[in-house]
């Protein structure tokens, strides 16, 4: 009889403690559901902004493709012409060798 009483007491205590744990778990689940709804709302907002951004980027790409042939024709680099010479004023720069030589190599540097 006392053994049955002990077992019943232990099972009752386990049931009571498990019920309080279930309440805590239930409250935590409600908090998680609320946070999940907030996250989903923010995600939906970000998805709509991303979709509008993609449309804007696609429109910019289409506009640049239409204008690209004209810009590429103007930006073609001229080929080197070995028969052209340039007169570069050396001013008060340091000169090594004869400043009146037929061929002068100019080195451009920037000391800052």
Phi and psi in degrees as a GROMACS rama.xvg file:
@    title "Ramachandran Plot"
@    xaxis  label "Phi"
@    yaxis  label "Psi"
@TYPE xy
-66.5789  -31.1649  UNK-2
-66.9801  -42.1898  UNK-3
-63.9313  -38.4425  UNK-4
-64.4966  -42.1744  UNK-5
-64.1879  -44.9299  UNK-6
-64.7635  -42.3081  UNK-7
-63.3318  -41.4185  UNK-8
-62.9413  -44.5886  UNK-9
-64.8018  -44.3828  UNK-10
-63.9943  -37.0945  UNK-11
-63.9329  -44.3407  UNK-12
-62.5222  -42.9345  UNK-13
-61.6281  -40.7804  UNK-14
-64.8309  -43.0328  UNK-15
-64.1736  -46.2282  UNK-16
-67.846  -35.0651  UNK-17
-69.4047  -31.5694  UNK-18
-67.0677  -40.481  UNK-19
-67.6926  -36.4607  UNK-20
-65.4669  -37.2241  UNK-21
-65.3526  -36.4177  UNK-22
-63.4401  -45.7977  UNK-23
-61.5391  -43.7339  UNK-24
-64.2876  -39.1212  UNK-25
-63.4014  -42.3505  UNK-26
-64.5518  -40.8457  UNK-27
-64.7049  -39.0017  UNK-28
-64.5929  -38.8728  UNK-29
-64.2155  -40.4928  UNK-30
-63.0691  -42.9089  UNK-31
-64.2005  -41.5334  UNK-32
-62.6037  -40.9589  UNK-33
-62.9706  -43.288  UNK-34
-65.8381  -36.5239  UNK-35
-64.0589  -39.6781  UNK-36
-64.1143  -39.2606  UNK-37
-63.6789  -44.5817  UNK-38
-63.5397  -42.5151  UNK-39
-65.1678  -37.0064  UNK-40
-65.0939  -42.7818  UNK-41
-65.5889  -38.547  UNK-42
-64.3594  -40.7283  UNK-43
-63.133  -40.2999  UNK-44
-63.7164  -43.9342  UNK-45
-65.2626  -37.6577  UNK-46
-62.8153  -40.9223  UNK-47
-68.054  -38.8743  UNK-48
-65.8441  -39.3718  UNK-49
-64.8456  -39.4247  UNK-50
-63.6246  -42.7102  UNK-51
-67.6945  -34.6833  UNK-52
-65.926  -40.5169  UNK-53
-63.5044  -38.7111  UNK-54
-64.6261  -42.4272  UNK-55
-64.466  -41.512  UNK-56
-66.299  -38.7613  UNK-57
-63.8733  -39.3443  UNK-58
-67.0342  -37.7933  UNK-59
-65.3654  -41.4076  UNK-60
-62.6574  -39.8322  UNK-61
-66.8072  -39.5537  UNK-62
-66.8514  -39.7427  UNK-63
-72.3658  -30.896  UNK-64
-67.0048  -36.4278  UNK-65
-68.2557  -36.1796  UNK-66
-87.4393  -11.8848  UNK-67
-60.952  -44.7459  UNK-68
-60.3223  -37.5942  UNK-69
-67.1696  -43.1976  UNK-70
-68.0531  -37.1677  UNK-71
-67.5492  -34.1209  UNK-72
-68.5533  -37.2004  UNK-73
-76.2314  -25.4527  UNK-74
-93.9595  6.7593  UNK-75
-63.7779  134.486  UNK-76
-81.0222  139.252  UNK-77
-71.8645  145.47  UNK-78
-76.6268  153.132  UNK-79
-68.5941  137.679  UNK-80
-117.611  111.623  UNK-81
-71.2985  -12.074  UNK-82
-89.0242  -1.95756  UNK-83
-98.7246  136.095  UNK-84
-122.852  150.784  UNK-85
-118.526  139.267  UNK-86
-96.7559  112.031  UNK-87
-110.118  121.441  UNK-88
-73.2027  124.676  UNK-89
-90.4186  -12.8741  UNK-90
56.17  -129.422  UNK-91
-98.5796  24.8486  UNK-92
-71.2027  160.856  UNK-93
-72.6897  134.496  UNK-94
-122.353  131.92  UNK-95
-109.2  121.835  UNK-96
94.7359  -163.526  UNK-97
-79.8227  118.642  UNK-98
-69.5645  -14.5168  UNK-99
-102.604  20.5814  UNK-100
-67.1316  158.792  UNK-101
-69.5344  -34.3751  UNK-102
-119.568  128.255  UNK-103
-127.752  129.979  UNK-104
-98.3701  129.184  UNK-105
-113.006  129.293  UNK-106
-110.623  122.534  UNK-107
-94.5808  123.374  UNK-108
-134.596  161.117  UNK-109
-136.905  107.33  UNK-110
-98.4919  115.611  UNK-111
